C-alpha cells in the first residue's frame, strides 16, 4: 500500500502535548463542522494524558510532520480504541491505504498479540460508516452500523407531545441526583439484558460495569458536559424504584445530547420514553438551544421508530466494532 511506504509509525508515548496540539485542534474543527460538537474539553483532557505518556497508541509521521494518531485505554482484560484521526492525504490512488487504517492496523496487531487482552471494542464517532473496515474486518472484528440523529428546534418544528399517558398512574419524574448512581447502574443492566448494545458495550452486562459507564458519562467530557438539571429519573409511585431515566449533556453551548435513555421492560409501551424525552426537550427549548443529538444502533429499529416519530433525522453514520479472543 502506498501510505506504508510514505509514513513512519511511532509510539504515541514519545510525543507530548505541544507537538500533538495542532493535530487535535484540527480534529476539533472536524467535530464541530461534521457532528455539531464542541470538542475542546476532550482535547484538553487528552493533551494532559499525552504529557503523562500513559496512553498506548501510535503516531503517523511524514517528513518530520505529524499526520495522524490513534490510542486505546484498558478496562481490565478489555481494550477500548479511544480515537483515530488523520489529516487529509497529500496524494491518493487505487492502492492508497488511509492513514487511519495504517495506524489502526498497528494498534490492533499490538492488542491482539497481547495475551492479557481478551476483548477489543471500538465506537469511533467521527469516521464515516465503512471507512475503517479495511483495518477491522481483516482482523476478525464484527461491525455494527450506528447513527447520529439530530432534532433541530425551529419555528417549523413545534414541540412534540406524546398522547400516551398511561405512565402517569404508575411513575413520577424528577431530576438526577448524585445518589442515583447505584440504582441507575442496576437499571441500565436490567434494561439492556439481551439487547444488541450489550454486545457492542459489555459494560451493560453487569451492574458494576454499568456504574463505570455512568461514571464516565457524568465525570468526563467524552459525551459532552453532563447536565443533571436536564436529566430525569422515572420512579415507581408505589415502590420508589427506578423505572426509567434519560441522561443529557451539552455538546455545544446551544446543542444538547441524549447520552442514555432506558426504561425497564415492565414499564414499556406506556409512553414513558416519550415523557422522558418531552421533559428534556422542553428544558432545551426554554433555554433557547438549537437542537439535540443522540446515537442509536441501526439494529435497534424500535428506538429508531420512536426517534423518527419525534422528528429526529440522521446526521451521520458510523460503525462500532467488537472482537473477542
C-alpha positions in Angstrom: 0.0 0.0 0.0 1.2 3.5 -0.8 0.9 5.0 2.6 3.0 2.3 4.3 6.0 3.4 2.1 5.5 7.1 2.8 4.6 7.2 6.5 6.6 6.3 9.6 4.6 4.9 12.6 6.0 5.7 16.0 4.9 5.1 19.6 2.5 7.7 20.9 4.3 7.9 24.2 7.3 9.5 22.5 5.2 12.7 21.9 4.0 15.4 24.2 1.0 17.8 24.1 2.9 20.6 22.4 3.6 18.5 19.4 0.2 16.9 19.2 -2.0 20.0 19.9 -2.2 21.3 16.2 -3.4 17.9 15.1 -6.1 17.7 17.8 -7.2 21.2 17.1 -7.7 20.2 13.5 -9.7 17.3 14.8 -11.8 19.6 17.0 -12.8 21.6 13.9 -13.9 18.4 12.2 -16.1 17.5 15.2 -17.7 21.0 15.1 -18.5 21.1 11.4 -19.4 17.5 11.0 -21.1 16.5 14.2 -22.2 19.8 15.8 -20.0 19.1 18.9 -17.5 21.3 20.7 -14.5 19.0 21.2 -12.3 21.5 23.1 -12.7 19.9 26.6 -11.9 16.5 25.3 -8.8 17.9 23.6 -7.5 19.4 26.8 -8.2 16.1 28.7 -6.3 14.1 26.0 -3.4 16.5 26.0 -3.0 16.0 29.7 -2.7 12.3 29.2 -0.3 12.7 26.3 2.0 14.8 28.6 1.8 12.0 31.2 2.9 9.5 28.5 0.3 6.9 29.8 -1.8 6.2 26.7 -0.7 3.3 24.4 -1.0 4.2 20.7 0.7 5.3 17.6 1.5 8.5 15.6 2.0 8.7 11.8 4.8 10.9 10.7 5.7 12.2 7.2 9.0 14.1 6.6 9.0 15.1 10.3 5.4 16.2 10.4 2.6 14.6 12.4 -0.2 13.3 10.1 -2.4 11.3 12.4 -2.7 9.4 15.7 -4.6 6.6 17.5 -4.8 5.4 21.0 -6.5 2.9 23.3 -7.3 2.5 27.0 -7.5 -0.7 29.1 -10.5 -1.8 31.2 -9.3 -5.0 32.8 -8.9 -7.6 30.1 -10.6 -5.3 27.6 -9.1 -2.7 25.4 -11.1 0.2 24.0 -10.0 2.1 20.9 -10.3 5.7 22.1 -9.7 7.6 18.8 -8.2 7.7 15.4 -7.7 10.8 13.4 -5.5 11.8 10.5 -5.1 14.9 8.2 -6.2 14.5 4.6 -3.8 12.6 2.4 -1.4 14.5 0.2 -2.0 12.0 -2.5 -4.3 9.1 -3.3 -4.5 6.4 -5.8 -6.0 2.9 -6.5 -3.6 1.3 -4.0 -3.8 4.0 -1.4 -4.2 2.9 2.2 -5.6 5.6 4.5 -3.5 6.9 7.4 -6.3 5.8 9.8 -6.2 2.3 8.5 -2.4 2.1 8.8 -2.5 3.4 12.4 -5.3 1.1 13.4 -3.6 -2.0 11.9 -0.5 -1.3 14.1 -2.7 -0.8 17.2 -4.9 -3.9 16.6 -1.8 -6.1 15.9 -0.3 -4.9 19.2 -3.5 -5.6 21.1 -4.3 -9.0 19.6 -0.8 -10.1 20.3 -1.1 -9.2 24.0 -2.3 -12.3 25.9 -4.0 -10.2 28.6 -6.4 -8.6 26.1 -9.4 -10.8 25.7 -11.8 -8.3 24.1 -11.5 -5.1 22.0 -14.2 -2.6 21.5 -14.3 0.4 19.2 -17.0 3.1 18.8 -15.3 5.8 16.8 -17.9 8.5 16.1 -16.1 10.8 13.7 -15.1 8.5 10.8 -17.8 7.7 8.2 -19.5 4.4 8.2 -17.4 1.9 6.2 -14.2 3.9 6.1 -12.5 1.8 8.9 -13.5 -1.7 7.7 -10.1 -2.2 5.9 -8.5 -2.2 9.4 -11.1 -4.0 11.5 -12.7 -6.7 9.3 -9.5 -8.5 8.3 -8.6 -8.6 11.9 -11.7 -10.6 12.8 -13.9 -7.8 14.1 -17.7 -7.7 13.9 -19.2 -4.4 12.8 -22.5 -2.7 13.8 -23.9 0.3 11.9 -24.7 3.2 14.3 -26.4 6.5 13.6 -26.0 10.0 15.0 -29.5 11.5 14.9 -30.4 15.2 15.3 -33.5 17.1 16.1 -33.3 20.8 15.1 -35.5 23.2 17.0 -37.1 26.0 14.9 -40.4 27.6 14.2 -41.3 24.8 11.8 -40.8 22.0 14.4 -43.2 22.7 17.3 -42.6 20.7 20.5 -43.8 17.1 20.2 -46.0 15.7 22.9 -47.0 12.1 23.4 -50.7 11.3 23.5 -49.9 8.1 25.5 -50.0 9.0 29.2 -50.6 5.6 30.9 -47.3 6.1 32.7 -48.8 8.9 34.8 -50.7 6.4 37.0 -47.5 4.4 37.7 -44.5 6.7 37.8 -43.3 10.2 38.6 -40.4 12.1 37.1 -37.7 14.0 38.9 -34.2 15.4 38.2 -31.0 13.4 38.5 -29.2 13.3 41.9 -25.7 12.1 42.7 -27.0 9.4 45.0 -28.8 7.8 42.0 -25.5 6.2 40.8 -26.0 2.7 42.4 -29.6 2.2 41.3 -29.1 3.8 37.9 -26.4 1.2 37.2 -28.8 -1.6 38.1 -31.4 -0.1 35.9 -29.1 0.0 32.9 -28.1 -3.6 33.5 -31.7 -4.8 33.5 -32.9 -2.6 30.7 -30.1 -3.8 28.3 -30.4 -7.5 29.1 -30.2 -9.4 25.8 -30.0 -6.1 23.9 -27.7 -5.6 20.8 -26.0 -2.7 22.6 -24.8 -5.1 25.3 -22.9 -6.9 22.6 -21.3 -3.6 21.5 -20.5 -2.4 25.0 -20.1 -5.2 27.5 -20.3 -2.8 30.5 -24.1 -3.1 30.2 -23.9 -6.8 31.1 -23.1 -6.2 34.8 -24.2 -3.7 37.4 -20.6 -2.8 38.2 -19.8 -2.3 34.5 -22.9 -0.1 34.1 -21.8 2.0 37.0 -18.4 2.5 35.4 -20.2 3.5 32.2 -22.3 6.1 34.1 -19.2 7.4 35.9 -17.6 8.1 32.5 -20.7 9.9 31.2 -21.1 12.1 34.3 -17.4 12.8 35.1 -15.7 13.1 31.7 -16.4 15.1 28.6 -16.4 12.3 26.1 -20.2 12.7 25.6 -20.3 16.4 26.4 -20.7 18.1 29.7 -23.2 16.2 31.8 -26.2 18.3 32.9 -28.1 17.0 35.9 -30.7 19.7 35.5 -31.7 18.4 32.1 -31.6 14.7 33.1 -34.7 12.9 34.5 -35.4 9.8 36.6 -38.7 8.0 36.5 -39.7 6.4 39.8 -42.5 4.0 40.6 -45.0 5.9 42.7 -45.7 2.8 44.9 -42.3 1.3 45.5 -40.0 4.3 44.7 -37.9 2.0 42.5 -36.4 3.4 39.3 -38.5 2.6 36.2 -36.5 4.5 33.6 -34.2 7.5 33.0 -32.9 9.9 30.5 -29.4 11.5 30.9 -28.5 14.6 28.9 -25.3 16.6 28.3 -24.2 19.7 26.4 -22.0 19.0 23.5 -22.0 22.7 22.4 -23.2 25.8 24.2 -26.5 25.6 22.3 -26.7 21.8 21.5 -27.9 19.1 23.9 -27.1 15.4 23.6 -29.1 12.4 25.0 -26.4 10.1 26.5 -28.7 7.5 27.8 -32.4 6.6 27.6 -33.7 3.4 29.1 -36.9 2.0 30.5 -37.4 -1.3 32.3 -39.4 -3.9 30.3 -42.4 -3.8 32.6 -42.8 -0.1 32.2 -42.6 0.0 28.4 -45.5 0.8 26.0 -46.9 3.3 28.5 -45.5 6.4 26.8 -42.7 6.7 29.4 -39.9 7.1 26.9 -41.8 9.9 25.2 -42.5 11.5 28.5 -38.7 11.5 29.5 -37.8 13.0 26.1 -40.6 15.6 26.4 -39.1 16.8 29.7 -35.6 17.2 28.3 -36.8 18.8 25.1 -38.9 21.3 27.0 -35.9 22.4 29.0 -33.7 22.7 26.0 -36.3 24.8 24.1 -36.8 27.0 27.1 -33.1 27.7 27.2 -33.0 28.5 23.5 -31.0 25.5 22.4 -30.6 25.0 18.7 -31.3 21.3 18.9 -30.4 17.9 20.4 -28.5 14.8 19.2 -28.2 11.2 20.2 -26.7 7.9 18.9 -28.5 4.7 18.2 -27.6 1.3 16.8 -29.2 0.6 13.4 -30.4 -2.8 14.5 -32.5 -1.1 17.3 -35.5 -0.5 15.0 -37.9 0.2 17.8 -35.8 3.1 19.1 -35.3 4.5 15.6 -39.0 4.4 15.1 -39.6 6.3 18.3 -37.0 9.0 17.5 -38.2 9.3 13.9 -41.8 9.9 15.2 -40.4 12.8 17.2 -38.7 14.4 14.3 -35.1 13.1 14.7 -33.2 12.7 11.4 -29.9 11.1 10.6 -26.9 13.5 10.5 -24.1 11.0 10.4 -23.5 7.2 10.1 -20.5 5.5 11.8 -19.6 2.0 12.9 -18.9 0.1 16.1 -16.5 -2.9 16.1 -16.1 -5.8 18.5 -13.5 -8.6 18.8 -13.3 -11.3 21.4 -10.4 -13.8 21.7 
